[in-house]
Amino acid sequence: NVLYGAWSAMAQRDLKYVIGYSSVSHMGYVLMGIATLHPLGVSGAVLQMFSHGIMTALFFAVVGFIYDRTHTRDIAVLEGLAKRMGVTAAFFTVAGMASLGLPGLSGFVAELLVFLGLFHSYGALGPVLGILGIAGAGITAVYILRLLAKVFFGPLGEQWSDQTDAQPLERFSTTVLVGFIFLVGLFPFPFVSVIDSGVTDLLGALVRVV
């Protein structure tokens, strides 16, 4: 799931399709975490769902800003938008870095917990599964950085020279999402503590059933 979603995202030309297949890849980490049946892995899966919800909301909001102004989502056509839409580009960059698991952002903490759960539950097989998960993150880095370079940081296309940046209300809503991405990434323990209380009861009930 992780590898299929990431590889498929890399082949897309539509910004929304890239985010859609990226979501498939990130849900693969959720499945990996649940499959560990270990508190660390399952907590990581839950945190990944929370992180993914924030990250994807930010992605789609920014894509909405772009489409509202350019009337296209075609990656092959869009270029150099950061020169006219700097704030929008910054928001998309934060979402992209969270998606590829940059330390200090919410995606890193969630994926790290999933990998730790794998190592605890699968013994010698854990590193192998972890390497596959990291390979998915590597592919994510490729298509996110390539997308940023093409759409935002390339030469500005003449047809986009009159574009306007995000408006105050748009900036406020996306800033809230960015704040949560940094909050979870830098101060994960309050979130993990809340998640762990439910996960412990869930796994305890599962063990009794088995």
Salt bridges, closest charged atoms under 4 A:
ASP14 OD1 - ARG73 NE 2.95
ASP68 OD2 - ARG69 NH1 3.97
ASP74 OD2 - ARG13 NH2 2.87
ASP165 OD2 - ARG171 NH2 3.94
GLU170 OE1 - ARG69 NH2 2.87
